[in-house]
Amino acid sequence: MIYIVEDDASIRELEQYALQTNNYQARGFEDGRSFWAAVRAAVPDLVILDVMLPDEDGYQILARLREDAATRHVPVIMVTAKTSEIDVVKGLDKGADDYLCKPFGIMEFISRVKAVLRRAQSAPGAPAALRFGPIALDDVARTVTVNGEPVELTFKEYALLHLFLEHPEEVLARERIMKAVWDTDDLLESRTIDMHVRTLRQKLGEAGEAICTVRKVGYKLSARAAEGGDET
């Protein structure tokens, strides 16, 4: 079941019709209140989420979805009329799996839906707990600690750290990071990586020194870097 949260009735009905004609079950909601009532009854397989809504905005709904264990892993496609990079980054950083900017074509819409559902269904299982030196990540509780002290990370910072912890002492190219964390091959947005690595390092404190820059390639989580062997 796919839930569509869109206050514009014409757009909502068009999206619902397109999904149903492609053999998907879909329900539409005009606001956050009716959407949450449906989620409490049945968790969807995918949410198509508009940003501008009459009560909660899409970013607030997305944050609530990611904070709740029952809906944390439900894929979300953000739909917005905003096209600036900061709006796109904001949605992806809060945990959106993809985004569409209005106006968009129905063929593109269905293609994005199929791609996000395919990734969600084929996502491999990952270890529930990861550790590197003083850094510990618990995927069940979705917590990160450094020397036992909790560290608050954004959704994308968490995903980035998770990737590093899964591949310690391995050089991760920018292309690979963009694909794994932001699901894009567009290296024009690769400065987004630098921004998130910088804030991740800051939040991890001294432990963040283990994330080293590999010049002209990408980044690596390395014990050697934590000891002063950064490859910048």
Protein Blocks (a to p, Z undefined) as FASTA:
>chain_A
ZZdddfblklmmmmmmmmmmnopacdddfbfklmmmmmmmoccfbdcddfbdfkbcfklm
mmmmmmpmklmmgccddddfbfbfklmmmmmmnopabdcdddddfklmmmmmmmmmmmmm
moccddfbdcehjbccdfklopadeehiacdddfklmmmmmmmmmmghiacdfklmmmmm
nopablklmmmmmmmmmmmmmmnmmmlmmpccdehilccddfklmnopacZZ
